Amino acid sequence: MKRLLLPLLAALTLPTAVNAISEVQKANLFRNMGWMNATCFFYNQGFVPKKEAELSIQTILEIIEDKISLEQSKRAKTLLLKKNPDCSSIIP
């Protein structure tokens, strides 16, 4: 009975612990998403060259990966592509 119960309890509690991020991490994630959206906007307006826009987006995604998690970085990239499909050429 114990052998069946422990893995079940671990499976129920582990995903919530892995996906939880702190309030500070959420604030940083929203700030970084704002910078990526601004980069896309100014790139599309012609104010930011393609190389600089690519570097900016790549750097922000790496910061999200380092400071929060790889999963959140992937989600941020997916959301950015969904919200700004015309920026797909500068998103790594």
N, C-alpha and C positions, 0 to 999 in steps of 0.2 A: 504494500500500500504506500509506504514512504517513497519507494522508488518511482512510483507513478505520480505522486503528488508534488514532489520537488521540481521536476522538470516543467510541470504544468504551471506552478506558481512562478517559476523563473520566466517562462514564456509570457506570462501575463504582465509581469512587472518590468521586464527588460525593455520592450519597445517604448514605453513611456519615459523611461530614464534616458534612453538614447536620443529621443526626439526633442526633449525639453531643452530650451535655451533660456538664458536669464534675460531679465528686462534690459540690461545694458547691451547684451548681444542683439536683442530685437531692435533697439534704437540704432545700433551701428549698422545692422542689416538694412533698415529703412533708409538711413543716411546714404549708404553705399548704393542702394537701388536708385535713389534720387540722382546721385552723380552719374550713374550709368544712363539713366533716362535723359539727363541734361546733355551728356556727351553725344547720344544719338540725335537729339534735337539739333544741337549746334553743328554736328557733322552733316546732317541733311540740309541745313540752311547754308552750308558752304563755309562756315567760319572756322571749322577744325579740319585740318588735313587728314586723309585716311590713315596714314601711319600713326599719327598722334592719337587718333580715336581708337584704333586697334590696341595700341599700347595701354591706353587708359582703361579700356574695358577689361583687357587681360589682367592688368595689375589689380583692379578692383575685385575681379573674380578670385584671384589668388589670395587677396586679403581676406575675403569671406571664407575661403577654404581654410586658411591658417587660423583665423581667429574664432570661427564658429564651427563649420564642418564641411566636408565634401558634399554631403547631401544638400545642405543649404545653398552651396555654391551652384550646384546643378539646378536646383529649383529657381534660383535667381536668374540663371542663364535662360531657362525655359520661359520664365515669366517675361523677361526682357524681349525675347524673340516673339512671344505671343503678342505683347503690347506694341512692339516696334518691328514689324516684319521687314520694313524697308532698311533696317540696320543689320540685316543678316550678313552683309558683306564684311562688317567690321567685328563681328562677334566670333571669337575663336571656337 
